[in-house]
């Protein structure tokens, strides 16, 4: 079973990251740190991952570059969001079954999450960011 950013026995499991341009089986997991949740939403689980390293979502994997960070928020609902930031650039990655209109949408082949949606919103990342997201059989075995 793939590692997921989900609540398990009161603790968030680590996510990882990988790139389609490089072999990912030997990529170490990204460093992670659980962040305090918003007092208005104490049930949220917020985890920050710092590159370089592999981050595994529920339906995707991504290898973070050394200057990249991914902040994952699990609202304990039917979706998760991940904000990718580096050097003034930002993008939001959604995992779930009913995304808002997005710049890029990827099918996962899973019942849940069935869709990975990439929202660029002129945040500095290009549409090519979606090529770095690994789904389906491309997700490394260490996720």
Backbone as numpy.savetxt, mean C-alpha at the origin, in Angstrom:
# Nx Ny Nz CAx CAy CAz Cx Cy Cz
-0.49 -17.86 3.06 -1.32 -16.68 3.06 -0.44 -15.43 3.06
-0.83 -14.44 2.28 -0.05 -13.21 2.17 -0.21 -12.36 3.41
0.89 -11.67 3.77 0.82 -10.72 4.89 -0.09 -9.57 4.50
-0.84 -9.05 5.42 -1.75 -7.96 5.14 -1.68 -6.93 6.23
-2.07 -5.73 5.88 -2.16 -4.67 6.90 -3.55 -4.78 7.51
-3.69 -5.66 8.44 -4.98 -5.86 9.10 -4.76 -5.97 10.59
-5.83 -5.81 11.32 -5.74 -5.96 12.75 -5.76 -7.44 13.08
-4.75 -7.89 13.80 -4.68 -9.28 14.21 -4.27 -9.30 15.66
-5.15 -9.76 16.51 -4.87 -9.83 17.94 -4.41 -8.47 18.48
-5.04 -7.40 17.97 -4.75 -6.07 18.49 -3.51 -5.41 17.93
-2.86 -6.00 16.94 -1.65 -5.39 16.37 -1.75 -5.38 14.86
-1.22 -4.32 14.25 -1.22 -4.23 12.79 -0.09 -5.09 12.25
-0.38 -5.85 11.23 0.66 -6.62 10.56 1.39 -5.71 9.59
2.65 -5.97 9.35 3.45 -5.13 8.47 3.06 -5.30 7.01
3.19 -4.22 6.24 3.04 -4.24 4.80 4.44 -4.28 4.20
4.56 -4.54 2.89 5.85 -4.56 2.24 5.79 -3.87 0.88
6.90 -3.71 0.10 6.87 -3.06 -1.21 7.77 -3.71 -2.23
7.48 -3.62 -3.57 8.30 -4.20 -4.62 8.10 -3.51 -5.97
9.02 -3.66 -6.91 8.97 -3.00 -8.21 9.02 -4.01 -9.34
8.22 -3.77 -10.38 8.17 -4.69 -11.49 9.49 -4.72 -12.26
10.32 -3.70 -12.12 11.57 -3.64 -12.85 12.70 -4.39 -12.14
12.51 -4.83 -10.93 13.59 -5.50 -10.21 13.08 -6.79 -9.58
13.97 -7.77 -9.38 13.52 -8.97 -8.71 13.14 -8.61 -7.27
12.02 -9.14 -6.81 11.53 -8.74 -5.50 11.60 -9.83 -4.45
11.89 -11.05 -4.85 11.88 -12.14 -3.88 12.87 -11.90 -2.74
14.00 -11.26 -3.02 15.01 -11.05 -1.99 14.96 -9.67 -1.35
13.94 -8.86 -1.69 13.86 -7.50 -1.15 13.38 -7.56 0.30
14.10 -6.89 1.17 13.73 -6.85 2.58 12.47 -6.01 2.78
11.75 -6.30 3.84 10.56 -5.52 4.16 10.96 -4.10 4.56
10.11 -3.16 4.21 10.34 -1.77 4.59 10.21 -1.63 6.10
10.93 -0.67 6.66 10.82 -0.37 8.09 9.43 0.20 8.35
8.79 -0.24 9.44 7.45 0.23 9.73 7.34 0.74 11.16
6.38 1.64 11.34 6.13 2.23 12.66 4.63 2.53 12.75
4.02 2.04 13.80 2.60 2.35 14.01 2.50 3.77 14.56
1.64 4.57 13.94 1.45 5.96 14.35 0.22 6.09 15.22
0.19 7.11 16.08 -1.01 7.32 16.89 -2.20 7.62 15.99
-3.34 7.08 16.33 -4.53 7.35 15.52 -5.16 8.67 15.93
-5.98 9.19 15.07 -6.70 10.43 15.32 -7.64 10.20 16.51
-7.62 11.09 17.51 -8.49 10.90 18.67 -9.97 10.79 18.32
-10.37 11.40 17.20 -11.76 11.29 16.76 -12.08 9.92 16.20
-11.05 9.17 15.78 -11.24 7.85 15.18 -10.27 6.86 15.83
-10.45 6.55 17.09 -9.48 5.71 17.80 -9.38 4.28 17.26
-10.37 3.83 16.50 -10.33 2.48 15.95 -9.41 2.35 14.74
-8.99 3.47 14.17 -8.11 3.45 13.00 -6.74 2.89 13.35
-6.14 2.21 12.38 -4.77 1.75 12.50 -3.97 2.47 11.42
-2.98 3.26 11.83 -2.17 4.04 10.90 -0.72 3.55 11.04
-0.15 3.12 9.92 1.21 2.60 9.92 2.02 3.33 8.86
3.23 3.75 9.23 4.13 4.41 8.29 5.25 3.45 7.92
5.47 3.29 6.62 6.54 2.45 6.10 7.56 3.36 5.43
8.84 3.13 5.69 9.91 3.94 5.13 10.79 3.09 4.24
11.09 3.60 3.03 11.94 2.89 2.10 13.40 3.02 2.45
14.22 2.18 1.88 13.84 1.21 0.86 13.26 -0.05 1.49
12.46 -0.75 0.70 11.94 -2.02 1.17 10.59 -2.35 0.58
10.17 -3.56 0.84 8.94 -4.11 0.32 7.77 -3.81 1.25
6.66 -3.36 0.66 5.42 -3.16 1.40 4.35 -4.03 0.75
3.66 -4.83 1.55 2.59 -5.69 1.04 1.25 -5.19 1.53
0.40 -4.85 0.61 -0.98 -4.51 0.96 -1.80 -5.78 0.94
-3.09 -5.64 1.00 -3.95 -6.81 0.94 -4.06 -7.34 -0.50
-3.98 -6.45 -1.47 -4.12 -6.88 -2.87 -3.00 -6.40 -3.77
-1.94 -5.84 -3.21 -0.83 -5.36 -4.01 0.46 -5.43 -3.20
1.57 -5.27 -3.90 2.88 -5.13 -3.27 3.59 -3.99 -3.99
4.49 -3.32 -3.27 5.22 -2.18 -3.82 6.58 -2.12 -3.16
7.63 -1.89 -3.97 8.96 -1.69 -3.41 9.17 -0.18 -3.29
9.38 0.26 -2.07 9.62 1.68 -1.83 11.07 2.02 -2.17
11.26 3.17 -2.82 12.60 3.70 -3.06 13.12 4.24 -1.72
14.44 4.47 -1.61 15.01 4.95 -0.35 14.36 6.22 0.20
13.89 7.11 -0.68 13.31 8.38 -0.20 11.79 8.33 -0.05
11.18 7.19 -0.26 9.72 7.11 -0.22 9.20 6.63 1.14
8.01 7.12 1.47 7.28 6.66 2.65 5.85 6.35 2.23
5.28 5.35 2.85 3.89 4.98 2.60 3.18 4.98 3.95
2.12 5.79 4.05 1.33 5.82 5.28 0.02 5.11 4.98
-0.19 3.97 5.64 -1.38 3.15 5.44 -2.38 3.41 6.55
-3.63 3.61 6.16 -4.69 3.84 7.13 -5.78 2.80 6.95
-6.01 2.03 8.01 -7.08 1.05 8.04 -8.15 1.61 8.95
-9.26 1.99 8.36 -10.36 2.59 9.10 -11.31 1.54 9.67
-10.91 0.29 9.54 -11.71 -0.84 10.01 -13.07 -0.83 9.31
-13.03 -0.48 8.02 -14.23 -0.47 7.19 -13.98 -1.43 6.04
-14.56 -1.17 4.89 -14.43 -2.07 3.75 -13.41 -1.58 2.73
-12.44 -0.79 3.17 -11.37 -0.33 2.28 -10.20 0.14 3.13
-9.04 0.28 2.46 -7.85 0.86 3.09 -7.29 1.90 2.14
-6.60 2.89 2.69 -5.92 3.87 1.85 -4.46 3.93 2.25
-3.62 4.25 1.27 -2.18 4.33 1.45 -1.71 5.61 0.77
-1.06 6.50 1.52 -0.52 7.72 0.93 0.97 7.53 0.71
1.38 7.61 -0.54 2.78 7.47 -0.93 3.36 8.87 -1.09
4.48 9.15 -0.40 5.11 10.46 -0.48 6.62 10.32 -0.65
7.19 11.28 -1.39 8.65 11.35 -1.58 8.98 12.68 -2.23
9.92 13.40 -1.66 10.44 14.61 -2.27 9.40 15.56 -2.83
8.36 15.85 -2.07 7.33 16.77 -2.53 6.28 16.15 -3.42
6.40 14.87 -3.72 5.40 14.17 -4.54 4.48 13.39 -3.61
3.24 13.17 -4.08 2.29 12.38 -3.29 1.29 11.71 -4.22
0.79 10.57 -3.79 -0.27 9.85 -4.48 -1.02 9.04 -3.42
-2.28 8.72 -3.70 -3.07 7.90 -2.80 -3.43 6.61 -3.51
-3.21 5.50 -2.81 -3.54 4.17 -3.32 -4.69 3.65 -2.47
-5.76 3.25 -3.13 -6.97 2.74 -2.47 -7.05 1.24 -2.71
-7.42 0.49 -1.69 -7.70 -0.94 -1.82 -9.11 -1.19 -1.34
-9.94 -1.77 -2.17 -11.31 -2.07 -1.78 -12.09 -2.57 -2.97
-13.40 -2.40 -2.93 -14.24 -2.88 -4.02 -15.01 -1.76 -4.72
-15.02 -0.55 -4.18 -15.82 0.53 -4.76 -15.06 1.85 -4.72
-14.04 2.01 -5.56 -13.26 3.24 -5.52 -13.98 4.42 -6.15
-13.57 5.60 -5.76 -13.99 6.82 -6.46 -13.28 6.80 -7.82
-13.72 7.61 -8.77 -12.98 7.68 -10.04 -11.50 7.96 -9.77
-10.62 7.23 -10.47 -9.19 7.31 -10.21 -8.42 7.47 -11.51
-7.15 7.86 -11.39 -6.29 8.00 -12.57 -5.96 6.65 -13.16
-5.75 5.65 -12.31 -5.45 4.29 -12.75 -6.20 3.32 -11.84
-6.80 2.29 -12.44 -7.49 1.26 -11.67 -6.95 -0.10 -12.10
-6.58 -0.92 -11.12 -6.06 -2.26 -11.38 -6.97 -3.29 -10.73
-7.28 -4.36 -11.46 -8.05 -5.47 -10.92 -7.10 -6.40 -10.19
-7.50 -6.88 -9.02 -6.62 -7.76 -8.24 -6.88 -9.24 -8.49
-8.06 -9.59 -8.98 -8.42 -10.99 -9.13 -8.91 -11.60 -7.83
-9.06 -10.79 -6.78 -9.52 -11.26 -5.47 -10.97 -10.83 -5.25
-11.66 -11.52 -4.35 -12.99 -11.07 -3.96 -12.88 -9.75 -3.20
-11.86 -9.66 -2.33 -11.59 -8.43 -1.61 -10.11 -8.33 -1.32
-9.49 -7.23 -1.59 -10.01 -6.12 -2.39 -9.97 -6.48 -3.87
-11.00 -6.13 -4.57 -11.05 -6.46 -5.99 -10.38 -5.40 -6.85
-10.17 -4.21 -6.29 -9.63 -3.09 -7.07 -8.55 -2.35 -6.28
-7.51 -1.97 -6.99 -6.51 -1.04 -6.49 -6.66 0.20 -7.36
-6.95 1.34 -6.75 -7.13 2.59 -7.48 -6.03 3.55 -7.09
-5.41 4.18 -8.09 -4.32 5.13 -7.85 -4.83 6.53 -8.16
-4.78 7.38 -7.15 -5.21 8.78 -7.28 -3.97 9.66 -7.28
-3.69 10.28 -8.42 -2.50 11.11 -8.55 -2.76 12.56 -8.15
-3.90 13.10 -8.50 -4.31 14.45 -8.12 -3.19 15.47 -8.25
-2.44 15.41 -9.36 -1.34 16.35 -9.61 -0.36 16.40 -8.45
-0.15 15.25 -7.82 0.75 15.19 -6.68 2.20 14.96 -7.03
2.53 14.97 -8.32 3.93 14.84 -8.72 4.30 13.46 -9.23
3.55 12.43 -8.85 3.81 11.10 -9.40 3.15 11.00 -10.77
3.74 10.21 -11.64 3.21 9.98 -12.98 2.32 8.73 -12.97
1.55 8.55 -14.04 0.72 7.35 -14.18 1.55 6.08 -14.13
2.84 6.19 -14.45 3.73 5.02 -14.44 3.88 4.43 -13.04
3.48 5.17 -12.00 3.50 4.63 -10.64 2.72 3.32 -10.60
1.64 3.23 -11.35 0.81 2.02 -11.36 1.60 0.80 -11.84
2.61 1.00 -12.68 3.42 -0.12 -13.16 4.28 -0.70 -12.05
4.51 0.04 -11.01 5.29 -0.45 -9.86 4.44 -1.29 -8.92
3.12 -1.16 -9.01 2.22 -1.92 -8.13 2.08 -3.34 -8.66
2.43 -4.29 -7.83 2.34 -5.69 -8.21 1.04 -6.27 -7.68
0.32 -6.97 -8.55 -0.93 -7.60 -8.17 -0.91 -9.04 -8.65
-1.89 -9.80 -8.22 -2.08 -11.18 -8.65 -0.83 -12.02 -8.45
-0.40 -12.73 -9.48 0.75 -13.63 -9.38 2.08 -12.90 -9.28
2.10 -11.59 -9.51 3.35 -10.81 -9.43 3.72 -10.46 -8.00
2.79 -10.66 -7.06 3.10 -10.37 -5.65 4.10 -11.40 -5.16
5.21 -10.94 -4.58 6.25 -11.88 -4.15 5.77 -12.80 -3.03
6.39 -13.94 -2.94 5.99 -14.94 -1.95 6.24 -14.49 -0.51
7.11 -13.51 -0.30 7.36 -13.05 1.07 6.34 -12.02 1.55
5.29 -11.79 0.76 4.21 -10.89 1.21 3.21 -11.67 2.05
